[in-house]
Amino acid sequence: MSAVSAASCPVIRPLQADDLDRLVAIESASYPFPWTLGIFRDCLKVGYACSGLCVGSDLVGYSVFNWGAGEAHLLNLCVHPDWQRQGFGRLLLDHSIRQARTLGCRVMFLEVRPSNSGAVRLYERRGFEEAGQRPDYYPAHEGREDALVLRLDLQA
C-alpha cells in the first residue's frame, strides 16, 4: 500500500489577485467563450465567494458565487481539462454549497449549457433540479444557446 503525499491532496482556498492569470488560463482552456480577466478581477473586487482548488501548488479549478436575500447564484465552476473526471468539480460544488449555507442562503441557482452534459450530470447528481430556461443566454459558434436554470434547496 502506498502513502498519498500531502502535497497531492486537493486543498480549497480563497482566490486572490495573484491567481488572476491562472484563472484566465484555466477558463480559456475549458470554454470556447471564456470569462475575461476583467470579469474575474471584478468578482474578487466586489467580494463574491471565489474559491480555488489546488493540487500541490497547482491551481486546477475554481468556483465563484454571489449571494443576497437568502439566495446564492453559482456564476462559474470550472476544472482545467487536464484535471477533470477526478471528482474535483464535485469538491468545488460541495464547498460552494457549504459556504452558501453558512451565509444563510436557503436556495442556490445556476445556469448551465444543455450541451455541457458533464456539468448537467454533476449538478443533477447533487440534487439540482430544472427551474426554467433562459433563451439565447450563451454565445455559441452558430448564434446563441439557451441556458438551463437549475435550483437546489439548501434547507433540505
N, C-alpha and C positions, 0 to 999 in steps of 0.2 A: 504494500500500500504506500502510495507516495503522498507526501505532505503538500498542501496547497500553500504557496507563498502568500504572505500577507500583501505583498506588492501586487499580486494578480487579482485580489478580491475587489469587486467593484465598490466604490465609495461615491455617495451622492453628496454634493456640497453646493453652497450658493455660488452662482456665477458672478464674475467680476469683469470690469472693463478690460482687464488683461486677456480675457477669454474671447474677445470680440472677433479677432482674426480666425481663430479656430472654429467658432460658431458659424461664420460665413463659409468656411471651407467644408464643414460637415453638411450644411444646408445645400450648398452648391453641388456637392457630390450626390445628394439624395433626391433633389427635386429639379424638374425642368424649369420651374418658375419659383426660384428661391426668394426667401426674405432677404432684404438688403442689410448692409452694415448699419444704416440709419435706423431701421426698424428695431434691430437688436439693441442698439445704443439707447433708443427711446424707451424700450421696455425696462432696461436697467435704470435709466434716469428717473422714471416715474414710480419705480418701486414695485413693479409686478413681481410675482413669485417666480424667480428664474433659478433653476437648478441644473447642475451639470453632473453627469455620471462619468467617473474616471476609473480607468483600469490602470493601476500603477500611476504614472504621471501623465498618461494619455487621456485627454478629454474625448470621449467617444459618443456622447449623446447628451441631450438636454430636454427640458420641458419649461414651458412658460405659461403661466395663467394669471388672470386678474380676478378680482372679486369685489363684491359690493352687494348690499341689500340682501344678504343671505344666499347669494348665488356666486358660483365660481364659473369662469369661462376658460377652458383649456384652449389656448391660442396656438400652441405648437408643441409637438413632441416628436423628437427625431433621434435616430441612432444611425451613425455612419454605416453605409452599406457593408463595409468590411467587418462590422461587429454585430450585424443583425442576426436574428434567429438563435440568439443565446439567452433570451429572457431579459435583456436589458430594457427593452421597451416596457415590459410589464413592471419591472422595478421602478422605472421613472413614473409610470402611470400610478402605481400604488403609492409612491411617495407624494405625488401631487394630490391624490385623494385624501391622504392623511393630513397634509398641510391644509387643505381646504376645510376639512372637518375641524381642525384646530382653530381656524379662523372664524368658525361659527357658520360656515356655509351649509345650507340644507340640500342643495342640488348643484350638480355640475353639468354644464353644457359644453358641446364642442361641435365643430363642423369637420367633415371628412369627405374626401372624394369617393364616390361609389366605386371608381376604378381602382382605388387603393385597397384591394381585398385583404391584404395582410393587416392593415390598420383597422379596417372594419371588423375583422375577426377578433383582433386584440380587444377592442372596445366592447364588442358583444359578449365575449367570454368573461369580461369583468363586470357585466351586468348593465351596460348602457343599452338603452332602447331608443328606437327612432321616434323623434318628436315632431319631425317635419322635414321640409326641404327648403333650400334657398336656390331659386332658379338663377342660372348663369353666374354663380358665385366665383368660380375659379377660372383663371385664364387656361386655355388649352391650345394645343397645336393647331386645331381647327375650330376656332370660335371660343366658346365658353363651356364649362362643365358645371352642372348643378352640384350642390353640397347636400349631403345628408346631415341633418341636425340631430345629434344624439344627446340623451339625457340620462343622468344617473342620480337616483335618490340617495343622498348621503346620510340620511337618518335611518336607513334600513339596517 
